[in-house]
Amino acid sequence: MGTVLRDLAPEAASGLGPSVRREPTSFRYELRVRYRRLGSSDLEISEISLGSWLTYGVGVENDPARACLNKAFELGMNFIDTANVYGRGAAEEFLGDALAKRPRDSYVLATKLFFPMDDTGENRGLSRGQVFKQIDDSLRRLRTDYVDLYQCHRYDRETPLEETMEALTEVVRQGKARYLGFSEWTAPQIQAALDFSPPYEKFVSSQPQYSILWRVPEREVIPLCAANGISQVVWSPLGQGVLTGKYTPGQPPPPDTRMGNEMGWAMDEFREDGVLAAVQRLRPIADGLGITMAQLALAWVLREPNVASAIIGASRPEQVADNAAASGIELDEEVLRAIDEAVGDVVISGEIPA
């Protein structure tokens, strides 16, 4: 018999303790994920969502990528996040093919623009011309008439913000995107965009890096967004996989892991032995709750009410299932304090770098 972690009715949960509620079952992952409203939109998205950075169309072969996508839908995950720059269109092309036979209203699709799409120096940024060009290119690759969420991958210092907001508003009013979001904007940049609404469309989502180890958004971004109907859809909630506990301080990373292969460049902040040792101090906390370290890390992110979803990257369907099982896990104050004590000396916080 395995154990599935989920919210139960109060009478069913009595006597199980405040930290996490457990229900025995013969199926390890039979329960579906929960959903949260995305900011001031009408979108209900799964608490755990599937991303495609460094994975689909790039680092993971098509068959296992499709298996991950199928498992995500099986478990109720309905939010799929990508970007035009992932594989310079390859991730969008993979998703366009993989999603082609699914009803369009059965999933929430998000993509982004900003980073260079080639080496010419022209196809980048958030200018009016680029907004119109990149949305059309993304829709063509994704084989759809619209995306549910169109996001500015970074802030464009070379383009007037009003030009960007006006162009994005036209994209929404043309029916090519339902809602707008951004990724890794500072609080002053977010406020400047809010000041343009109305007359322009308002952002409903923010996509920052956020995890037990990286808490930068807590200082300014989350409070500002929470006050203005903007939810967080967070990337790297597992600290690029470090928070799964698979890396041991003083030991080379396993070759079949992200840190151990060509994708390890994305993990520089978390490679230090001091960080890896701190993460290992989380293991007894997870073990005491009967959950995996990945589930502990995801539940920690989801304890924040302003977080609508945590984006995961997966190369195997078993990873999708393990991560999805974090939806519904509740951590009490004692557990949260224990987590802080375990990693407090390596947590990165403060202002988001400009």
Disulfide bonds with the S-S distance in Angstrom:
none
